[in-house]
Amino acid sequence: MDRELRIVRLLEPDLCLECRFAHIVEAVEHDGKKRQLIRCRRLDCDNWDVRSAEAVGMVMLSEES
């Protein structure tokens, strides 16, 4: 099963920094720009604001993870 990745706004970003489901990744957007993001494996987190979700191109693990 393929999953489509989305960028969502976090309501309380500091909570994710200590969460066991969250990992820092480097994302490459459709226009080639790179951003550091938090990737969550939980998939049902209450800390997400999905109203402004946007698609992400490719995700690569950053060296910080």
Secondary structure, DSSP 8 states (H G I E B T S, - for coil): -----EEEEESSHHHHHT-TTEEEEEEE-TTS-EEEEEEESSS--TTEEEEEEEE--EEEE-TT-
